[in-house]
Amino acid sequence: MDALNPNSLDQVPATLRKQGWAVINAPTLLAALHTDLTTANALHDSWNDLPPDQHLRDGGHYRFRRHSCFRLDTATGELIQTPHRAHWQPVTYNALHGGFERLFQPIEPAICTHPMWQALLRHIGGLLAETKPVPAWYIEAHQFRVDTTGGIGRPTPEGAHRDGVDFVAVLMLERHEVKGGETRVFEADGPHGVRFTLTEPWSTLLLDDERVIHESTPIQPIGEHGWRDTLVLTFRQGSFQGPN
């Protein structure tokens, strides 16, 4: 898959414009953020303290998450955390969990103010603004842990979907004793698609949400207890999604 792992971030906007998705490998991302894997892994430690997702409508207990929102001025690079708010999606984009407000516990302040976190949101937001120039991005950040305590975990219980935003970034942080979790990306209005499995910690999938739909297949344990940790960032111009 030649489109995977661009050698530099300079290639990302062109790749996104060409095919609607791109993958950045971990060394490229960490170099751009002027950080290293030790610092990144220390940030990842906070995934061990995620509360259960209380809003799963399939009756499952396999997902843990936190959620916070930010606004990035793409001209100045100013990043501010906005007041805590519920996550909302229309039913047209999320048939399972759309149409009602889901309030999750916020991401810990120590994470939101961490220099690597701040650099990550600014750099990805800057890349996406090169792809689609906008004055500001309204960013929703989701820390996810999907585990296999009940035998199976579903990263995307809603199935193949769009999120109703401009762009989505999915960062793979850890796969611990699991199989499955294949990423599938398909044209929203065409027959073509790709399938691959993100395995490298801090590898990053970028998606043009207007052009592609995506999903991740269920995970199963290959040991006593398995889980899959991701960070999902959505970028929307104009405003956050809401019922009004």
N, C-alpha and C positions, 0 to 999 in steps of 0.2 A: 504494500500500500504506500505508494510514493508520497501521498499527501500527508502522511504521518511525520511527526518530528521535524518540523522545519528547523534549519540550522540556526536561524536567527529570527527574532520577533519581527523584523522588517518584512518577512514573507507572509505574515499572518493576514493582514488586510486583503492582499491580493488573493490568497487562498480562500478566504471567506467569501469574497465577491464572486470567485469563480464557481465554487461548489456548495457554499452554504455551511460549511463546517471546516474545522481545522483542529489538529492536536499539537500541543506544545509539549516537548519532553521536559522532564524535571531539571536537568542541568541547564537548559536554555532559560527556563523560567527563573530558577534561583539565581543565575548569573545576572539576569536583568534586574532582579530585586536587590542585588548586592548583598546576598545572604548565603547561608550554607545549610546543608541538610540537618546539622545539629540544631540550629536555631529553628528551622522549620518543624522538626520533630518535637521540640519543646512547646511550640504553639499547638501542635496536634494533641498534646497531653490533655487539653481541655475537653476533648471528645469523650474522655472517661467519666465525665460528670454531666451527661445530657439527661434531662428528665424524659419520661415516656411521652410519646405523642398520644394525647387524649382524644384525638378526633378521627381515628381510623374507622371508616364506615364498613370495612369488611370484617370487623370483629377481631382483627389481629392485635397482637401485643409485641410486635417485632421491631417497631421503629421508635427511636429516641431523637429528639431534636431541640434546637434553640433557633431563634429568629430575631434579626434586627434589621433596621433600614438606614440608608445613607443617601446623601445627595452629593454628587460630584460635579463641580464646575469644570467643564472640559477645557476651557480657555486658560484658567488660572491654576487648575489642579487642586483647588480647595475642596476638601472632603469634610463633610459634617455628618454627624449622626443625628437623625431626626427623632422626634418623640416616638416612643414605642407605640406600635399599632398592630392591629390584627392583620393576618394574611388573608387575602380574598382573591378568588378566581371565578370567572363566569362559568356556568355549566357548559357553555359551548367549547371551552378548552379543557375542563376537568369534570367529566360526567359523574365521577364518584365523589369528589370532594369540593366541587364548585357550588357557588350560590349561597354560601354562608360564611360568616367571619370565623376564622380560626385564630385564637389568641394563644401564642406560645410564650414560654419564658424567654426573656431576652438573652442574647449572647453576653457573656461576662464582660464587665468594663475593661478588665486587664487585657482581654483579647482585642476588643475594639480599638484600644489605644496603642496596641503593640506596633512598633515601627514596621515589622514585616507585614502585618495585616493592612496597615495603612498604605504601604507601598504596593501591595498586591492589588487592592481595589483601584488605586490610581493608575497603575500600569495597564491592567486589563481594560479599564475604562478608557484610557488613552488610545489603546489599540483599536477598540471598537469605534471610537470617535473618528479614527482615520478611515475606517470602513464605511461608516455612516456619520457624517458630521452633524452634531447636535450641540446645543449650548450646554446641556446638562443631562446627566444620567440619574435616574431614580433607581437606586440599587437595593434589592432585598437579598439578604444573606441568610442562608440556612445551613446550620450544622446538622448533619445526619449521621446516625449510626443505625444500621439495619442488622439485626442479629438473628440467630437461628435457634434460640431457646426452644421454640415450639416446633422445630424440625425444618422450617423453611422461612425465609425472609423475602419480602417483596420490595425492592427499591422503588419501583413505580407501580403501585397497585392499581392506578388508573389506566394502565396500559400505554400504548403508543399515543403520544399527545403533543400538543404545543402548549406553551405557558401564557400566551397572550401578552408577550413583551417583545422587545426588539432583539435582544441577544440573551443567551444563557451560557454560563461557564460552569462546567462540572469538573472539580478537582478531585482526583483519586488520592486518598490519604493512606488507606491501609486495607488490605484484604487479609484477614486472619483465619486460617484454617477453613476456607470455604471454597466451593466450586460453583460455577454459574456466574451470574452477574455480567453477562455479555451485553455490550452496548450495541444498539441498533439505531441507525440513522437513515431515514428515508425521505425522498423528495415529497413535499406536501402535495404537489400537483403533477406527479410523474411516477414512472415505474421503478426508478433506480434507487438503490440503497446500499449501505455497507454494514458490515458486522465485524466487531472486534472486541477484545476485552482489555480494558485499562488495568494494568497491574502495577506499574511503577509509581511509588509514592510521589505525589506532587506533579504527576503528569496531568495535563489540563485539556479538556475538550471544550471548544468554543462552537456555538451553534447559532445560526441565523434563524431565529424562531419564526420569522415570516415565511421562510422557504423550506424548512425541514420539520419533520416530526421525529420524536425520539422515544426510546424506552430502554430499560435495563431488565434483563431476565431475572427470575428469582434466584436466590442463593440457597445452597444446602451445605450443611457442615461436613467436613472431612476429619474432624476431631471431636473433642468433647464439647467445645463451644466455639462457634465461629461468628465473625461479624465483618461488616464492610463499612468503612468510614469514608464519607465524602463531604465536600463543601460545595454547595450550589449557590451561585450568584446570578441574579437576573438583572438585566439592564433595560430600563424603559424610558423613553423620552416623554416629556410633558408632565407626568404625574405618576404616582403609584396607582395600582389598580384598587378599586373600591366599589362597593355596591351602588354608589351614586355617580 
